[in-house]
Amino acid sequence: MGIILRAVGLWWLLFAVAHAGQTWVVTLPGTAKALAPALGPDDRLTVLLQPGQNPHHWALKPSQLRTLKQADHIVLVDRDFEAPVLKQIQQGGWWYKTVVWSELRGVEKLKADAGHGDGGINPHLWLGPRNALALLRQLGRKGLLPVPQTRRALSALGRAYLNMQIDMADLQGKPYMSWHGAFAYFEKDLDLKPVAVIEPGEGERLSLRRMNEVRQLIREKNVRCIIYPAHQSPAVLKNLVRGLNVRLQPLDALGWQQKDYLSWMKQLADGYKACLNPS
């Protein structure tokens, strides 16, 4: 028995040493929020994307390349979405320490909307609680995360997700629209379905024909709520709904200003409730 206890103690010591002070680099703030609860107290987490930088148009600075080189672990969202970052990782020989979220077991992948090209996936995995659970679970199974923190993070997120499902059940079936497909994973996880996603292809303007189609659909479906990413200007939407009784609800799609993942998901849930059940 003493030998077994000593062996277990040695295993935990080796595990703790292996996970002490690990440096994690993620591309996006949303990934950081999902991953942070499972990290150890001495781990360091760096977000590659800089405030104001467009995640659809990567142009890495020398300082960002150094950050990738010095990382112990790198987490990408999807190969296509971060293709320029992936290219730099492959050229630098850092693929061995890279994890691609969209390729992990249990991750749900939705089809790309008009703003993200044809044939790919919707890259906003970080906005789905179930995908956040899959990320933590698979990184834990790979031995990359400390066990106690990972278990606590999974338990807390699982409880929060269940509570959101119960709390938002009465919103199911209520008509609303989304400007952008960013929230598709959140909506799928909470059984919400927009009447339409308004935004045209990336870089395109909302045509007069499309605007008239959407206005007609708003009237036909009795839409009273449109969700849109808070970092985007609502000017086009205000013009779209002029004269109509429609609430415009901004929601944080990137997570720059969020304290943690759980409060972020609650903020999103509260936004849908405020928009679909106005007091």
C-alpha positions in Angstrom: 0.0 0.0 0.0 2.9 2.4 0.9 4.4 1.8 -2.5 1.1 2.5 -4.3 0.6 5.8 -2.3 4.2 6.9 -3.1 3.6 6.1 -6.8 0.4 8.1 -6.8 2.1 11.0 -5.0 5.0 10.9 -7.5 2.5 10.9 -10.4 0.7 14.0 -9.0 4.1 15.7 -8.5 5.1 15.0 -12.1 1.7 16.2 -13.3 1.9 19.4 -11.3 5.4 20.1 -12.5 4.4 19.5 -16.1 1.5 21.9 -15.8 3.2 24.6 -13.8 3.5 28.0 -15.5 2.3 26.9 -19.0 2.0 29.7 -21.6 -1.1 29.5 -23.7 -1.7 31.6 -26.8 -5.2 31.8 -28.3 -6.2 33.8 -31.4 -9.4 35.4 -30.1 -10.7 36.8 -26.8 -13.7 34.5 -27.0 -11.4 31.4 -26.9 -9.6 32.9 -23.9 -12.8 33.4 -21.9 -13.8 29.8 -22.6 -10.3 28.4 -21.7 -9.4 30.5 -18.7 -11.4 28.8 -16.0 -9.5 25.5 -16.5 -6.0 27.0 -16.3 -3.8 26.7 -13.3 -2.9 29.8 -11.2 0.6 30.1 -12.7 -0.4 29.6 -16.3 -0.3 32.6 -18.6 -2.9 33.3 -21.3 -2.3 35.6 -24.2 -4.8 36.7 -26.9 -3.1 37.1 -30.3 -5.8 39.4 -31.8 -5.3 43.0 -30.8 -8.2 45.4 -30.0 -9.4 46.9 -33.3 -7.8 44.2 -35.4 -10.2 42.4 -37.8 -10.3 38.6 -37.2 -11.3 38.2 -40.8 -8.1 39.9 -42.1 -5.1 38.7 -40.2 -1.8 40.5 -40.6 0.6 39.3 -37.9 3.2 41.7 -36.5 6.7 40.5 -35.5 5.7 40.7 -31.8 2.8 38.4 -32.5 5.1 35.9 -34.2 7.4 35.9 -31.2 4.4 35.2 -29.0 3.5 32.2 -31.1 7.1 30.9 -31.0 7.4 31.3 -27.2 4.0 29.6 -26.4 3.8 26.2 -24.8 0.3 25.7 -26.3 -1.6 27.4 -29.2 -5.3 27.2 -29.7 -6.8 28.1 -33.1 -10.6 28.1 -33.8 -10.5 26.7 -37.4 -7.9 26.2 -40.1 -9.8 28.2 -42.7 -10.8 31.0 -40.4 -7.3 31.6 -39.2 -5.5 30.5 -42.4 -2.8 33.2 -42.2 -2.0 32.3 -38.6 -1.9 28.6 -39.5 0.5 29.4 -42.3 2.9 31.1 -39.9 2.6 28.3 -37.4 3.5 25.7 -40.1 6.4 27.8 -41.4 7.7 28.3 -37.8 7.5 24.6 -37.0 5.0 25.1 -34.2 2.3 22.8 -35.3 3.2 20.2 -32.6 2.0 22.5 -29.9 -1.2 23.7 -31.7 -4.8 22.6 -31.1 -7.6 23.4 -33.6 -10.9 23.7 -31.7 -13.1 22.8 -34.7 -11.3 19.5 -35.1 -11.8 18.3 -31.5 -14.3 15.4 -30.8 -17.7 16.6 -29.7 -17.5 20.0 -31.3 -20.6 21.0 -33.3 -19.9 22.8 -36.6 -22.6 24.8 -38.4 -22.5 25.8 -42.0 -20.9 29.2 -42.8 -23.3 32.1 -43.3 -23.0 34.6 -46.1 -20.4 36.7 -44.3 -17.8 33.8 -44.1 -17.7 32.4 -47.5 -19.1 29.2 -49.0 -18.2 25.7 -48.1 -16.6 26.4 -44.7 -18.0 26.4 -41.2 -19.4 29.2 -39.1 -16.3 30.0 -37.0 -17.9 31.5 -33.9 -17.5 28.3 -31.9 -16.8 30.3 -28.7 -20.4 31.5 -28.6 -21.8 28.0 -28.0 -21.7 26.7 -24.4 -21.7 23.1 -25.7 -18.6 23.8 -27.8 -16.9 25.4 -24.8 -17.6 22.3 -22.8 -16.1 20.2 -25.7 -13.0 22.3 -25.7 -12.3 21.9 -22.0 -13.2 18.3 -22.0 -10.9 17.3 -24.9 -8.0 19.4 -23.7 -8.4 17.8 -20.3 -8.4 14.3 -21.9 -5.2 15.2 -23.8 -3.5 15.9 -20.5 -3.0 19.6 -21.4 -5.0 21.0 -18.5 -4.8 20.4 -14.7 -7.5 18.0 -13.6 -9.0 19.8 -10.6 -9.4 23.1 -12.4 -10.9 21.4 -15.5 -13.4 19.4 -13.5 -14.5 22.6 -11.6 -14.8 24.5 -14.9 -16.8 21.8 -16.6 -19.1 21.5 -13.6 -19.7 25.3 -13.4 -20.3 25.7 -17.1 -22.6 22.6 -17.3 -24.8 24.0 -14.5 -24.9 27.5 -16.0 -25.9 26.0 -19.4 -28.7 23.9 -17.8 -30.0 27.0 -16.0 -30.0 29.0 -19.2 -32.0 26.3 -21.0 -34.6 26.4 -18.3 -34.6 30.2 -18.1 -35.0 30.8 -21.8 -37.5 28.0 -22.7 -40.3 30.5 -23.0 -38.4 32.3 -25.8 -38.5 29.4 -28.2 -40.6 30.0 -31.2 -40.8 33.8 -30.8 -39.9 35.6 -34.1 -36.8 37.7 -34.3 -34.0 38.3 -36.8 -30.2 38.4 -36.6 -28.0 40.8 -38.5 -25.0 38.5 -38.4 -24.6 34.7 -38.0 -22.2 35.2 -35.1 -24.7 34.0 -32.5 -25.8 30.8 -34.4 -24.1 28.4 -31.9 -25.7 30.2 -28.9 -29.1 30.1 -30.6 -28.7 26.4 -31.5 -27.8 25.5 -27.9 -30.8 27.4 -26.5 -33.2 26.2 -29.2 -33.7 29.6 -30.6 -34.1 30.2 -34.4 -34.2 33.5 -36.1 -36.7 34.2 -38.9 -33.7 35.3 -41.1 -30.1 36.4 -41.0 -30.0 39.7 -42.7 -26.4 40.5 -43.5 -25.3 40.0 -47.2 -21.9 38.6 -48.1 -18.8 40.0 -46.6 -17.9 43.4 -48.0 -21.3 43.8 -49.7 -23.9 46.5 -49.0 -27.5 45.8 -48.1 -29.2 46.3 -51.4 -32.5 48.2 -51.7 -34.2 45.0 -52.9 -32.9 43.0 -49.9 -34.0 45.8 -47.6 -37.5 45.7 -49.0 -37.6 41.9 -48.7 -36.5 42.0 -45.0 -39.1 44.8 -44.2 -41.8 42.7 -45.8 -40.7 39.6 -43.8 -40.7 41.7 -40.6 -44.3 42.6 -41.2 -45.4 39.1 -42.2 -43.7 37.3 -39.3 -44.5 40.0 -36.7 -40.8 40.4 -35.9 -40.2 42.8 -33.0 -36.5 42.1 -32.3 -33.3 42.2 -34.3 -30.0 41.0 -32.7 -26.7 42.4 -33.9 -23.0 42.3 -32.8 -22.2 45.3 -30.5 -19.0 46.0 -32.3 -20.8 46.8 -35.5 -22.5 50.1 -36.3 -26.3 49.9 -36.1 -26.7 52.7 -38.8 -27.9 50.3 -41.5 -30.3 48.6 -39.2 -31.8 51.8 -38.0 -32.5 52.7 -41.6 -33.9 49.2 -42.2 -36.5 49.4 -39.4 -37.4 53.0 -39.7 -41.2 53.3 -39.1 -41.4 49.7 -37.8 -41.9 48.7 -34.2 -38.7 46.7 -33.9 -36.2 46.7 -31.0 -32.5 46.6 -32.0 -30.5 44.6 -29.4 -26.6 44.8 -29.4 -24.8 41.7 -28.0 -21.1 41.2 -27.5 -19.9 38.7 -30.1 -16.1 38.9 -29.3 -15.8 39.1 -25.6 -13.2 41.9 -25.2 -14.9 43.5 -22.3 -16.2 40.4 -20.5 -15.0 39.4 -17.1 -15.4 35.7 -17.6 -17.2 33.2 -19.8 -20.2 32.5 -17.5 -21.1 36.1 -17.0 -20.7 36.6 -20.7 -23.2 33.8 -21.5 -25.6 35.2 -18.9 -25.3 38.7 -20.5 -26.2 37.2 -23.9 -29.2 35.4 -22.4 -30.3 38.6 -20.7 -30.0 40.4 -24.1 -32.3 37.9 -25.8 -34.8 38.0 -23.0 -34.8 41.9 -23.0 -35.3 41.9 -26.8 -37.9 39.1 -27.1 -39.7 39.8 -23.8 -39.6 43.6 -23.4 -41.0 44.9 -20.2 
